[in-house]
Amino acid sequence: KNQVEQSPQSLIILEGKNCTLQCNYTVSPFSNLRWYKQDTGRGPVSLTIMTFSENTKSNGRYTATLDADTKQSSLHITASQLSDSASYICVVSDRGSTLGRLYFGRGTQLTVWP
Amino acid sequence: EADIYQTPRYLVIGTGKKITLECSQTMGHDKMYWYQQDPGMELHLIHYSYGVNSTEKGDLSSESTVSRIRTEHFPLTLESARPSHTSQYLCASSRGGQSTDTQYFGPGTRLTVL
């Protein structure tokens, strides 16, 4: 069964600290993995996308890694800010074509305290 | 910021009412999608469209219907709302239909059926 599991479910950190969010998937075949940020009451916004051949991708203070062999991905946030408080969603696709289906994780709810 | 809009943002209605959730995008995207998201849960695709007069059901069965008469407009209708329809509804669009194409999300409509 194709699944995307994220951990932890929720996380609280202090402003300025770093954190790492995890995503494990069983989706096969694998096409790409994307991390989204969803602020409360808003729609998700894409942060990074990685295909099979990519093992790291950065977007400012966000760095995503991918290990396609172990089917794991992580999202590292450096020097957290209050505005980083949001849900971070891992999304895996099984094909790169129009037939590709997206599998969504339930997200990690990150809270950054001052 | 994506140019995709949803109205209303919040809606509280009684059982049995007919409702239409509006979604419009000004990016000229051919592909549009409707997702349903409950708190703390993953997004589920309920409808999608690859262009004018093209609509398909998604992975999650839904009693709602959609139409695509204009490229920029993709409304979702519930003929008779029930408490089980209480959820957040997110509209999205993408330039292409491949899984590597970024989907841009609207802010969502939070629907409560009493």
Interface residues (C-beta under 8 A of the other chain):
Chain A: V4 Q9 S31 N32 G41 R42 G43 P44 V45 S46 I49 T51 I89 S93 D94 R95 G96 S97 T98 G100 R101 L102 F104 G105 R106 G107 Q109
Chain B: A2 I4 G40 M41 E42 L43 H44 L45 Y50 D59 L90 C91 A92 G96 G97 Q98 S99 T100 T102 Q103 Y104 F105 G106 P107 G108 R110
